[in-house]
Amino acid sequence: MENFVVISGCSGGGKSTLLAELARRGHTVVEEPGRRIVQQELQSGGMALPWLDAEAFIRRAVAMALADRAAVAAHTGLVFFDRGLIDAAAGVERLTGEPALAPLREAHRYHRRVFLTPPWPEIYVTDPERRHGLAEAGAEYANLLQVYPALGYELIILPKISVNERADFVERILAE
């Protein structure tokens, strides 16, 4: 769907801050499945956490990403996804070896341009929901640099500029 826009990339690269700015500007934003799952599991004492049961976590991320798409399917304006189905499917494939990405070449499409936040050590922080380090985040980013083009998406690497300038950049690219 050409109105479904993915903002993905390196953990701690400024995705959530950018998406908050896009929401402030009136765009519809879907929060990252992984963060929501971690918050739910921490609150409930659950085990589907990436550091306890990575497979349960990533399978919940796929299910949540599919539910997110269904929830906004009728929306006609731009919908920005903080990560989403492809990131989750890439996690399943990386963790289990199952061919989770191949079906996404045709089904559950997003806008042809995908925005990626590169590693940005100066702003990277861990928190109770993000416990992995910058090296793991960088490896995840390197994987996404391969995954999205293999599925036919054009990557747009977001520059390391202020959040307002980043939001302007995204809006300008999508208006082309």
C-alpha positions in Angstrom: 0.0 0.0 0.0 1.6 3.2 -1.2 0.3 5.1 1.9 2.0 2.8 4.4 5.4 4.2 5.0 8.1 2.3 7.0 10.6 4.1 9.1 13.1 1.5 10.2 16.9 1.1 10.8 19.2 1.1 13.7 17.8 1.0 17.2 18.5 4.2 18.9 18.9 6.1 15.6 16.0 8.5 16.2 13.0 6.7 14.8 10.7 7.2 17.6 11.6 10.9 17.9 11.0 11.4 14.2 7.7 9.5 14.3 6.5 11.7 17.3 7.2 14.8 15.1 5.3 13.3 12.2 2.4 12.6 14.5 2.6 16.2 15.8 2.3 17.3 12.2 -1.0 15.4 11.9 0.2 12.1 10.3 -1.0 8.7 11.5 1.7 6.8 13.2 1.9 3.1 14.3 4.2 2.5 17.2 6.9 -0.2 17.0 5.5 -3.7 17.8 8.7 -4.7 19.7 8.5 -1.8 22.2 4.8 -2.4 22.8 5.4 -6.1 23.4 8.3 -5.4 25.8 6.1 -2.9 27.7 3.2 -5.4 28.0 5.5 -8.3 29.0 7.3 -6.2 31.7 4.0 -5.0 33.1 2.5 -8.5 33.2 5.6 -10.5 34.2 5.5 -12.3 30.8 8.3 -14.1 29.2 8.0 -13.1 25.5 11.0 -10.7 25.9 13.9 -10.7 23.4 16.4 -11.4 26.2 14.3 -14.3 27.7 12.4 -15.9 24.8 13.4 -14.3 21.5 11.3 -16.7 19.4 8.1 -16.0 21.3 8.9 -12.3 21.2 9.5 -12.2 17.4 6.4 -14.3 16.6 4.3 -11.8 18.7 5.9 -9.0 16.7 4.8 -10.6 13.5 1.2 -11.0 14.8 1.1 -7.5 16.1 2.5 -6.0 12.8 -0.2 -7.9 10.9 -2.9 -6.6 13.3 -1.5 -3.1 13.0 -1.8 -3.2 9.2 -5.4 -4.5 9.4 -6.3 -1.7 11.9 -5.3 1.1 9.5 -6.2 -0.7 6.2 -9.0 1.8 5.4 -6.9 4.9 6.2 -6.4 7.0 3.1 -3.7 9.3 4.3 -0.1 8.5 5.0 0.5 6.0 7.8 4.0 5.9 9.2 5.1 2.6 10.8 7.8 2.4 13.4 9.3 -0.8 12.0 6.6 -3.3 11.1 6.1 -6.6 9.4 9.2 -6.8 7.4 11.5 -6.1 10.4 9.6 -8.8 12.4 9.7 -11.3 9.5 13.5 -10.6 9.1 13.8 -11.4 12.8 12.0 -14.7 12.4 14.2 -15.7 9.5 17.4 -14.7 11.3 16.4 -16.5 14.5 14.8 -19.7 13.1 15.9 -20.0 9.5 12.2 -20.1 8.4 11.6 -18.4 5.0 9.4 -15.7 6.5 10.5 -12.9 4.1 9.8 -14.6 0.7 6.0 -14.2 1.0 6.4 -10.5 1.6 7.8 -9.9 -1.8 4.1 -9.7 -3.1 1.9 -9.6 0.0 1.6 -6.9 2.7 3.5 -4.3 0.7 4.5 -0.8 2.0 5.4 2.4 0.2 8.2 1.7 -2.3 10.5 4.0 -0.4 11.6 2.9 3.1 13.4 5.3 5.4 16.3 3.9 7.5 17.9 5.6 10.5 21.7 4.8 10.4 23.7 4.0 13.6 24.1 7.3 15.5 26.4 6.6 18.5 26.0 10.2 19.8 22.3 9.7 20.6 22.2 5.9 21.3 21.0 5.0 24.8 19.8 1.8 26.4 16.7 1.7 28.6 14.5 -0.9 30.3 13.0 -1.8 27.0 16.2 -1.5 24.9 18.8 -3.6 26.6 21.0 -4.5 23.7 24.1 -2.5 22.8 25.1 -0.4 19.8 27.0 -3.3 18.2 23.8 -5.5 18.2 21.8 -2.5 16.9 24.4 -2.0 14.1 24.2 -5.7 13.1 20.4 -5.4 12.9 20.8 -2.3 10.7 23.3 -4.1 8.4 20.7 -6.9 8.0 18.0 -4.4 7.1 20.2 -2.8 4.5 20.0 -6.2 2.7 16.5 -7.3 3.5 14.5 -4.3 2.1 16.2 -4.0 -1.3 15.9 -7.8 -1.7 12.1 -7.3 -1.4 12.1 -4.6 -4.0 12.1 -1.5 -1.8 14.2 1.6 -2.4 16.2 2.7 0.7 16.4 6.3 1.8 19.0 6.7 4.5 17.9 9.5 6.9 20.5 12.1 7.4 21.8 12.9 11.0 20.0 16.2 11.3 17.5 17.8 13.7 14.1 16.1 14.1 12.3 18.9 12.3 14.7 18.7 9.4 14.3 14.9 9.3 10.5 15.3 9.2 10.8 17.9 6.5 13.1 15.5 4.5 10.7 12.6 4.8 7.7 14.7 3.7 9.7 16.2 0.8 10.8 12.8 -0.4 7.2 11.4 -0.2 5.8 14.4 -2.1 8.1 13.7 -5.1 
